[in-house]
Amino acid sequence: MHVVIAGGHGKIALILERLLSQRGDTVAGFIRNPAQSADLQAAGAEPVVLDLEKAWVDKVAHHLHGADAVVFAAGAGPGSGAARKETVDRDAAILLADAAQAAGVRRYVMISAMGADPQATADDEVFQAYLRAKGAADEAIRARTALHATIVRPGLLTNDAGTGRVRIAASTGRGSIPREDVAAVLVAVLDEPATAGATFELISGDTPIREAVAAIAGR
């Protein structure tokens, strides 16, 4: 499998790149800063310097040709304002979807957020913008019927060691989950085409990851 990851230097993305490359898949990661290249190479991924805030469909599609799947793991990050939630968390995710369609890549996996909704409200203005941006991106991706998209909405992310056990449901309730387990779930989702069309929340739980993903796929 050849997978392209947008936001290739994020913590989850680096773990995902390592997991995929260790089992023999080929991986490329989009990064804005060429200084991050060595980290991707150490994880077994090919770094591609590409700023999704400044790119256009054809340019992105050029780097997607031949891929089996794309994963959107990019984000404006903490400390960024409301405007960048829109240009990264919303617009870049939609750009990647359009580029995937143009390149003939049908499989799209989106790392979204618990509570994502275009009409979300929150006490914090920037967090509200983030939830709305993620929600708008999710809706736009689901609307692209040419894509086989899965939208994953993890709870509070931690740097704890993964347990390999999760809870997956349309609505799980609030909870946390190690980034290692999120990355492992993404691998299982990529391996399970029948998860296409699913949007689910994800927190730590008692069910082995493969079993939990198979249940979402209806197996």
RASULPE-V692889 format. One record per pair of residues at least 12 apart in sequence whose ideal C-beta (glycine too) atoms are under 10 Angstrom apart, sorted by sequence separation. I is the first residue (numbers start at 0). J is the second residue. If there is no record, write none. Layout:
I | J
I | J
This chain:
4 | 16
16 | 28
27 | 39
28 | 40
36 | 48
47 | 59
49 | 61
75 | 87
76 | 88
95 | 107
114 | 126
118 | 130
119 | 131
138 | 150
153 | 165
154 | 166
165 | 177
199 | 211
2 | 15
15 | 28
26 | 39
33 | 46
35 | 48
49 | 62
74 | 87
75 | 88
96 | 109
114 | 127
117 | 130
118 | 131
119 | 132
137 | 150
188 | 201
199 | 212
2 | 16
12 | 26
28 | 42
30 | 44
32 | 46
34 | 48
47 | 61
73 | 87
74 | 88
75 | 89
95 | 109
112 | 126
115 | 129
116 | 130
117 | 131
119 | 133
136 | 150
162 | 176
163 | 177
201 | 215
4 | 19
13 | 28
33 | 48
47 | 62
73 | 88
92 | 107
114 | 129
115 | 130
116 | 131
117 | 132
119 | 134
137 | 152
152 | 167
161 | 176
162 | 177
165 | 180
184 | 199
197 | 212
199 | 214
12 | 28
26 | 42
28 | 44
30 | 46
32 | 48
47 | 63
75 | 91
114 | 130
115 | 131
117 | 133
118 | 134
119 | 135
151 | 167
159 | 175
161 | 177
163 | 179
164 | 180
165 | 181
185 | 201
199 | 215
2 | 19
12 | 29
26 | 43
27 | 44
28 | 45
29 | 46
30 | 47
31 | 48
45 | 62
71 | 88
74 | 91
92 | 109
112 | 129
113 | 130
115 | 132
116 | 133
117 | 134
118 | 135
133 | 150
152 | 169
154 | 171
159 | 176
160 | 177
161 | 178
162 | 179
163 | 180
167 | 184
184 | 201
198 | 215
1 | 19
2 | 20
12 | 30
25 | 43
26 | 44
27 | 45
28 | 46
29 | 47
30 | 48
31 | 49
32 | 50
73 | 91
74 | 92
92 | 110
112 | 130
115 | 133
116 | 134
117 | 135
152 | 170
153 | 171
154 | 172
155 | 173
157 | 175
159 | 177
161 | 179
162 | 180
165 | 183
191 | 209
194 | 212
197 | 215
0 | 19
7 | 26
9 | 28
20 | 39
24 | 43
25 | 44
26 | 45
27 | 46
28 | 47
29 | 48
30 | 49
31 | 50
73 | 92
92 | 111
111 | 130
114 | 133
115 | 134
116 | 135
117 | 136
133 | 152
152 | 171
154 | 173
155 | 174
156 | 175
157 | 176
158 | 177
159 | 178
160 | 179
161 | 180
165 | 184
190 | 209
193 | 212
194 | 213
197 | 216
7 | 27
8 | 28
23 | 43
24 | 44
25 | 45
27 | 47
29 | 49
30 | 50
31 | 51
51 | 71
71 | 91
112 | 132
113 | 133
114 | 134
115 | 135
117 | 137
154 | 174
155 | 175
156 | 176
157 | 177
158 | 178
159 | 179
160 | 180
161 | 181
163 | 183
167 | 187
181 | 201
187 | 207
188 | 208
193 | 213
196 | 216
197 | 217
7 | 28
8 | 29
9 | 30
21 | 42
22 | 43
28 | 49
29 | 50
31 | 52
52 | 73
71 | 92
112 | 133
115 | 136
116 | 137
117 | 138
153 | 174
154 | 175
155 | 176
156 | 177
157 | 178
158 | 179
159 | 180
161 | 182
162 | 183
167 | 188
180 | 201
181 | 202
187 | 208
191 | 212
194 | 215
195 | 216
0 | 22
2 | 24
3 | 25
4 | 26
5 | 27
6 | 28
7 | 29
8 | 30
13 | 35
16 | 38
17 | 39
20 | 42
21 | 43
27 | 49
29 | 51
31 | 53
51 | 73
71 | 93
73 | 95
111 | 133
112 | 134
115 | 137
116 | 138
117 | 139
153 | 175
154 | 176
156 | 178
157 | 179
161 | 183
165 | 187
180 | 202
186 | 208
187 | 209
190 | 212
191 | 213
193 | 215
194 | 216
0 | 23
1 | 24
2 | 25
3 | 26
4 | 27
5 | 28
6 | 29
7 | 30
8 | 31
16 | 39
19 | 42
20 | 43
52 | 75
71 | 94
88 | 111
110 | 133
111 | 134
115 | 138
153 | 176
157 | 180
161 | 184
180 | 203
185 | 208
186 | 209
187 | 210
189 | 212
190 | 213
193 | 216
194 | 217
0 | 24
1 | 25
2 | 26
3 | 27
4 | 28
5 | 29
6 | 30
7 | 31
8 | 32
16 | 40
17 | 41
18 | 42
19 | 43
20 | 44
71 | 95
88 | 112
109 | 133
112 | 136
153 | 177
156 | 180
157 | 181
176 | 200
180 | 204
184 | 208
187 | 211
188 | 212
191 | 215
192 | 216
193 | 217
194 | 218
0 | 25
1 | 26
2 | 27
3 | 28
4 | 29
5 | 30
6 | 31
13 | 38
16 | 41
17 | 42
18 | 43
19 | 44
20 | 45
29 | 54
70 | 95
71 | 96
111 | 136
112 | 137
153 | 178
156 | 181
176 | 201
183 | 208
184 | 209
187 | 212
191 | 216
193 | 218
0 | 26
1 | 27
2 | 28
3 | 29
4 | 30
8 | 34
12 | 38
13 | 39
16 | 42
17 | 43
69 | 95
111 | 137
174 | 200
176 | 202
177 | 203
183 | 209
186 | 212
187 | 213
190 | 216
191 | 217
8 | 35
12 | 39
15 | 42
16 | 43
17 | 44
69 | 96
88 | 115
109 | 136
153 | 180
154 | 181
167 | 194
173 | 200
174 | 201
175 | 202
176 | 203
181 | 208
184 | 211
185 | 212
188 | 215
191 | 218
7 | 35
8 | 36
13 | 41
14 | 42
16 | 44
71 | 99
89 | 117
109 | 137
153 | 181
169 | 197
171 | 199
172 | 200
174 | 202
175 | 203
176 | 204
180 | 208
184 | 212
187 | 215
188 | 216
7 | 36
13 | 42
15 | 44
16 | 45
69 | 98
111 | 140
169 | 198
170 | 199
171 | 200
173 | 202
174 | 203
183 | 212
187 | 216
8 | 38
12 | 42
13 | 43
16 | 46
29 | 59
69 | 99
151 | 181
167 | 197
169 | 199
170 | 200
171 | 201
172 | 202
174 | 204
7 | 38
8 | 39
13 | 44
52 | 83
68 | 99
109 | 140
153 | 184
168 | 199
169 | 200
171 | 202
184 | 215
7 | 39
12 | 44
59 | 91
63 | 95
108 | 140
109 | 141
153 | 185
167 | 199
168 | 200
171 | 203
29 | 62
53 | 86
66 | 99
69 | 102
107 | 140
151 | 184
166 | 199
167 | 200
168 | 201
171 | 204
8 | 42
29 | 63
52 | 86
60 | 94
151 | 185
166 | 200
167 | 201
168 | 202
4 | 39
7 | 42
27 | 62
51 | 86
52 | 87
59 | 94
60 | 95
63 | 98
69 | 104
115 | 150
166 | 201
167 | 202
8 | 44
27 | 63
51 | 87
58 | 94
59 | 95
62 | 98
63 | 99
66 | 102
68 | 104
69 | 105
70 | 106
71 | 107
72 | 108
74 | 110
107 | 143
149 | 185
165 | 201
166 | 202
168 | 204
7 | 44
54 | 91
60 | 97
61 | 98
63 | 100
64 | 101
65 | 102
66 | 103
67 | 104
68 | 105
69 | 106
70 | 107
71 | 108
72 | 109
73 | 110
109 | 146
115 | 152
151 | 188
165 | 202
166 | 203
167 | 204
7 | 45
8 | 46
27 | 65
52 | 90
56 | 94
59 | 97
60 | 98
63 | 101
64 | 102
65 | 103
66 | 104
67 | 105
68 | 106
69 | 107
70 | 108
71 | 109
72 | 110
74 | 112
105 | 143
107 | 145
114 | 152
150 | 188
165 | 203
166 | 204
7 | 46
27 | 66
51 | 90
52 | 91
55 | 94
56 | 95
59 | 98
60 | 99
63 | 102
64 | 103
65 | 104
67 | 106
68 | 107
69 | 108
70 | 109
71 | 110
89 | 128
107 | 146
108 | 147
109 | 148
111 | 150
112 | 151
113 | 152
149 | 188
164 | 203
165 | 204
166 | 205
167 | 206
4 | 44
7 | 47
25 | 65
26 | 66
29 | 69
51 | 91
54 | 94
56 | 96
57 | 97
58 | 98
59 | 99
60 | 100
61 | 101
62 | 102
63 | 103
64 | 104
66 | 106
68 | 108
69 | 109
70 | 110
71 | 111
88 | 128
89 | 129
92 | 132
96 | 136
105 | 145
106 | 146
107 | 147
108 | 148
109 | 149
110 | 150
111 | 151
112 | 152
113 | 153
114 | 154
149 | 189
164 | 204
165 | 205
166 | 206
3 | 44
25 | 66
50 | 91
51 | 92
54 | 95
56 | 97
57 | 98
60 | 101
61 | 102
63 | 104
84 | 125
88 | 129
91 | 132
92 | 133
95 | 136
99 | 140
104 | 145
105 | 146
106 | 147
107 | 148
108 | 149
109 | 150
110 | 151
111 | 152
112 | 153
113 | 154
162 | 203
164 | 205
165 | 206
167 | 208
2 | 44
3 | 45
5 | 47
7 | 49
25 | 67
27 | 69
28 | 70
29 | 71
31 | 73
52 | 94
55 | 97
56 | 98
59 | 101
60 | 102
81 | 123
83 | 125
84 | 126
87 | 129
88 | 130
89 | 131
90 | 132
93 | 135
94 | 136
97 | 139
103 | 145
104 | 146
105 | 147
106 | 148
107 | 149
108 | 150
109 | 151
110 | 152
111 | 153
112 | 154
113 | 155
149 | 191
161 | 203
162 | 204
164 | 206
165 | 207
4 | 47
24 | 67
29 | 72
30 | 73
51 | 94
55 | 98
56 | 99
59 | 102
60 | 103
81 | 124
82 | 125
84 | 127
85 | 128
88 | 131
89 | 132
92 | 135
93 | 136
96 | 139
97 | 140
100 | 143
104 | 147
105 | 148
106 | 149
107 | 150
108 | 151
109 | 152
110 | 153
149 | 192
151 | 194
162 | 205
163 | 206
164 | 207
165 | 208
167 | 210
168 | 211
1 | 45
3 | 47
5 | 49
24 | 68
26 | 70
28 | 72
29 | 73
51 | 95
54 | 98
56 | 100
57 | 101
60 | 104
80 | 124
81 | 125
84 | 128
85 | 129
88 | 132
89 | 133
92 | 136
96 | 140
99 | 143
100 | 144
112 | 156
149 | 193
150 | 194
159 | 203
163 | 207
164 | 208
167 | 211
6 | 51
56 | 101
57 | 102
80 | 125
81 | 126
83 | 128
84 | 129
87 | 132
88 | 133
89 | 134
90 | 135
91 | 136
92 | 137
93 | 138
95 | 140
96 | 141
100 | 145
147 | 192
149 | 194
162 | 207
163 | 208
165 | 210
166 | 211
167 | 212
5 | 51
56 | 102
79 | 125
81 | 127
82 | 128
83 | 129
84 | 130
85 | 131
86 | 132
88 | 134
89 | 135
90 | 136
93 | 139
96 | 142
97 | 143
99 | 145
100 | 146
110 | 156
147 | 193
148 | 194
149 | 195
150 | 196
151 | 197
152 | 198
153 | 199
154 | 200
157 | 203
162 | 208
163 | 209
164 | 210
165 | 211
168 | 214
169 | 215
51 | 98
78 | 125
81 | 128
84 | 131
85 | 132
88 | 135
89 | 136
92 | 139
93 | 140
96 | 143
99 | 146
147 | 194
148 | 195
149 | 196
150 | 197
151 | 198
152 | 199
153 | 200
154 | 201
155 | 202
161 | 208
164 | 211
165 | 212
167 | 214
168 | 215
77 | 125
80 | 128
81 | 129
84 | 132
88 | 136
89 | 137
92 | 140
147 | 195
148 | 196
149 | 197
150 | 198
151 | 199
152 | 200
153 | 201
154 | 202
155 | 203
167 | 215
19 | 68
79 | 128
83 | 132
84 | 133
87 | 136
90 | 139
93 | 142
96 | 145
97 | 146
99 | 148
146 | 195
147 | 196
148 | 197
149 | 198
150 | 199
151 | 200
152 | 201
153 | 202
154 | 203
75 | 125
79 | 129
81 | 131
85 | 135
89 | 139
93 | 143
96 | 146
146 | 196
148 | 198
149 | 199
150 | 200
151 | 201
152 | 202
153 | 203
19 | 70
81 | 132
85 | 136
96 | 148
144 | 196
75 | 128
5 | 59
16 | 70
75 | 129
15 | 70
74 | 129
141 | 196
3 | 59
16 | 72
5 | 62
15 | 72
75 | 132
113 | 170
141 | 198
5 | 63
12 | 70
74 | 132
113 | 171
140 | 198
3 | 62
11 | 70
12 | 71
13 | 72
74 | 133
113 | 172
114 | 173
3 | 63
12 | 72
113 | 173
3 | 64
11 | 72
12 | 73
113 | 174
137 | 198
151 | 212
1 | 63
3 | 65
10 | 72
12 | 74
29 | 91
3 | 66
7 | 70
9 | 72
11 | 74
113 | 176
149 | 212
1 | 65
2 | 66
3 | 67
4 | 68
5 | 69
6 | 70
8 | 72
9 | 73
151 | 215
1 | 66
2 | 67
3 | 68
4 | 69
5 | 70
6 | 71
7 | 72
8 | 73
9 | 74
71 | 136
0 | 66
1 | 67
2 | 68
3 | 69
4 | 70
5 | 71
6 | 72
7 | 73
29 | 95
149 | 215
0 | 67
1 | 68
2 | 69
3 | 70
4 | 71
5 | 72
6 | 73
9 | 76
149 | 216
0 | 68
2 | 70
3 | 71
4 | 72
5 | 73
6 | 74
4 | 73
5 | 74
71 | 140
6 | 76
110 | 181
110 | 182
110 | 184
110 | 185
108 | 184
69 | 146
71 | 148
108 | 185
108 | 186
68 | 147
69 | 148
70 | 149
71 | 150
108 | 188
6 | 87
68 | 149
70 | 151
108 | 189
5 | 87
106 | 188
106 | 189
115 | 198
6 | 91
115 | 200
5 | 91
6 | 92
106 | 192
108 | 194
114 | 200
5 | 92
105 | 192
108 | 195
111 | 198
113 | 200
106 | 194
107 | 195
111 | 199
112 | 200
113 | 201
5 | 94
6 | 95
106 | 195
109 | 198
111 | 200
113 | 202
5 | 95
105 | 195
111 | 201
110 | 201
3 | 95
5 | 98
15 | 108
5 | 99
3 | 98
15 | 110
3 | 99
12 | 110
3 | 102
11 | 110
3 | 104
9 | 110
2 | 104
1 | 104
2 | 106
4 | 108
5 | 109
6 | 110
5 | 110
0 | 106
2 | 108
4 | 110
72 | 181
72 | 182
70 | 182
72 | 185
70 | 185
68 | 185
70 | 188
70 | 189
68 | 188
68 | 189
67 | 189
68 | 192
11 | 153
11 | 156
10 | 156
14 | 161
10 | 158
18 | 179
24 | 186
14 | 177
15 | 178
19 | 182
14 | 178
15 | 179
18 | 182
22 | 186
13 | 178
14 | 179
17 | 182
18 | 183
24 | 189
11 | 177
12 | 178
14 | 180
15 | 181
16 | 182
19 | 185
11 | 178
14 | 181
15 | 182
18 | 185
19 | 186
10 | 178
11 | 179
14 | 182
15 | 183
18 | 186
22 | 190
9 | 178
10 | 179
11 | 180
13 | 182
14 | 183
15 | 184
11 | 181
12 | 182
15 | 185
19 | 189
10 | 181
11 | 182
14 | 185
15 | 186
10 | 182
14 | 186
11 | 184
12 | 185
11 | 185
15 | 189
4 | 185
2 | 185
2 | 186
0 | 186
2 | 189
0 | 189
0 | 190
